[in-house]
């Protein structure tokens, strides 16, 4: 699958999907085993296998979105991604603006990722391998459908009793860098408050509690 098309789909879905509150019933998603007891690849496999079960289930679309949001909320370190996406602009945001921005970015990236999964009819995940790094790992996977397959790489770090994703690349294109380019364009003509207001109009005012 063309990498540019994949990224465009991710971004388009994030900006056009209607805002939905996470269903409390989604909290019943199984908690993966502790990171200390499994490899980064096996932990990623556990998360994605649960995602495939949710996508292939008979729940309504909204309940699937809610369940996937809960599941990936424990897997994606969107605070780290948000700081990286803002790049040099992060230091120009006041602490109050940073606190407002991070939950909004969490909504943006989780919605894009979750909605992308729901595009597929019974997606299959292939696990290519892992590369252990100093303090983390790269986990290489593929999403396979009857018509397409594309490479997805996760950069993960240990986070308490789990592994957390700090970067995602699709066909070699960084999702965080793509958002960073968009933020650069917006912030070249708007203020941080303007960007936050724009995101709030789309996502409301999600909880300001940041990830550990």
C-alpha atoms as one frame of an Amber mdcrd trajectory, in Angstrom:
protein
   0.000   0.000   0.000   1.285   3.480  -0.864   2.692   5.082   2.310   1.364
   8.522   1.453  -2.136   7.109   0.984  -1.997   5.330   4.334  -0.963   8.524
   6.138  -3.609  10.593   4.324  -6.258   8.059   5.368  -5.079   8.202   8.970
  -5.158  11.995   9.080  -8.454  12.299   7.188 -10.172   9.904   9.559  -8.861
  11.752  12.600 -10.148  15.068  11.343 -13.531  13.876  10.087 -14.623  11.190
  12.556 -17.320  12.430  14.977 -16.224  12.800  18.582 -17.423   9.916  20.756
 -17.004   9.424  24.495 -15.316   6.141  25.388 -17.840   3.580  26.542 -17.181
   2.510  30.112 -17.913  -1.075  29.193 -14.754  -1.071  27.065 -12.679  -1.154
  30.216 -13.259  -4.885  30.303 -10.555  -5.370  27.641  -7.970  -7.824  28.944
  -4.796  -6.397  30.475  -1.645  -7.714  28.800   1.049  -9.507  30.764   3.709
  -7.435  32.476   6.455  -6.115  30.209   9.099  -7.598  32.479   7.782 -11.094
  31.707   7.426 -10.788  27.921   9.479  -9.494  25.021   8.505  -6.293  23.190
   7.398  -8.408  20.219   5.228 -10.704  22.330   3.666  -7.755  24.161   2.859
  -6.080  20.843   1.397  -9.350  19.600  -0.856  -9.526  22.670  -2.171  -6.010
  22.079  -2.756  -6.466  18.345  -4.391  -9.872  18.808  -6.840  -8.236  21.208
  -7.426  -5.486  18.644  -8.180  -8.055  15.948 -10.689  -9.764  18.252 -12.433
  -6.438  18.879 -12.513  -5.477  15.189 -13.874  -8.898  14.204 -16.515  -8.966
  16.934 -20.237  -8.304  16.640 -20.334  -5.100  18.707 -21.580  -1.850  17.242
 -19.100   0.470  15.582 -19.164   2.884  18.519 -18.507   0.124  21.060 -15.593
  -1.121  18.962 -14.150   2.402  18.863 -14.516   2.676  22.634 -12.921  -0.718
  23.293 -10.009  -0.041  20.947  -9.465   3.391  22.496  -9.174   1.819  25.948
  -6.828  -0.882  24.657  -4.501   1.492  22.823  -4.663   4.020  25.615  -2.458
   1.594  27.558  -0.141   0.993  24.592   0.468   4.356  22.898   2.585   6.937
  24.742   0.880   9.844  23.073   2.482  12.370  25.425   5.915  11.463  24.023
   4.522  11.535  20.487   2.897  14.927  21.073   6.111  16.493  22.358   7.993
  15.093  19.365   5.328  16.278  16.921   5.567  19.842  18.220   9.366  19.705
  18.063  10.891  23.138  18.556   7.446  24.602  19.185   7.081  22.607  22.426
   9.316  25.031  24.340   7.292  27.995  23.072   4.118  26.588  24.636   3.507
  27.678  28.209   3.067  24.901  30.804  -0.685  25.579  30.717  -0.763  25.290
  26.919   1.275  22.078  27.039  -1.197  20.649  29.542  -4.077  21.498  27.214
  -2.353  20.241  24.073  -1.325  16.732  25.171  -4.842  15.328  25.828  -6.015
  16.819  22.538  -3.137  15.182  20.685  -3.988  11.912  22.421  -7.510  12.144
  21.015  -6.150  12.946  17.557  -3.674  10.073  17.282  -5.794   7.441  19.020
  -8.753   8.275  16.833  -6.654   8.076  13.673  -5.117   4.771  14.709  -8.362
   3.221  15.929 -10.425   4.360  12.957  -7.742   3.049  10.598  -8.058  -0.422
  12.104 -11.822  -0.299  11.664 -11.375   0.267   7.927 -10.426  -3.363   7.542
 -12.561  -6.488   7.399 -10.903  -8.966   9.764  -7.342  -7.647   9.441  -4.503
 -10.052  10.081  -1.260  -9.060  11.758   2.108 -10.573  10.931   5.016 -10.224
  13.323   8.279  -9.785  11.463  10.701  -9.374  14.345  12.214  -7.066  16.918
  15.469  -5.176  17.317  16.511  -4.569  20.897  17.956  -1.130  21.557  19.511
   0.546  24.561  16.423   1.234  26.657  13.841   0.019  24.166  13.157  -1.857
  20.949  11.857  -1.672  17.398   8.999  -4.060  16.644   8.261  -4.755  12.979
   4.793  -5.919  11.965   2.549  -6.044   8.926  -1.182  -5.478   8.584  -2.517
  -7.918   6.005  -5.899  -7.778   4.284  -7.242  -9.710   1.289  -6.216  -6.837
  -0.991  -3.230  -5.201   0.683  -0.484  -5.445   3.221   1.749  -2.767   4.618
   4.603  -2.521   7.078   4.109  -0.940  10.487   7.033  -0.382  12.861   6.588
   0.459  16.533   9.290   2.063  18.649   8.670   0.855  22.219  10.147   1.539
  25.620   9.542  -0.159  28.986   6.943   1.705  31.040   6.252   0.180  34.426
   4.595  -3.183  33.881   4.135  -2.724  30.132   5.803  -1.650  26.901   4.737
   1.712  25.493   4.861   2.910  21.896   6.645   6.232  21.393   6.654   6.239
  17.571   4.792   4.551  14.696   5.948   4.380  11.100   3.771   3.129   8.241
   5.637   2.028   5.115   8.633   3.974   6.423   6.659   7.184   6.979   6.485
   8.492  10.545   2.976   9.234  11.783   4.364  11.675  14.358   6.510  13.473
  11.777   3.483  13.808   9.523   1.509  15.526  12.269   4.599  17.593  13.071
   4.660  18.941   9.519   1.009  19.926   9.826   1.604  21.652  13.173   4.563
  23.536  11.668   2.338  24.887   8.911  -0.413  25.877  11.344   1.953  27.489
  13.849   3.663  29.477  11.109   0.478  31.552  10.849  -1.328  30.919  14.143
  -0.538  31.068  17.840  -0.427  28.058  20.193  -3.761  29.206  21.630  -5.222
  29.229  18.119  -4.039  25.659  17.505  -5.455  24.497  20.831  -8.782  26.219
  20.120  -8.919  24.558  16.696  -8.343  21.132  18.248 -10.853  21.809  21.027
 -13.529  22.600  18.456 -12.953  19.138  17.024 -12.309  17.073  20.154 -13.894
  19.062  22.967 -12.004  19.194  26.245 -10.626  15.741  27.023  -9.151  14.970
  30.421  -5.915  16.822  31.079  -4.460  13.868  32.942  -1.234  12.936  31.164
   0.294   9.505  30.879   2.898   8.168  33.254
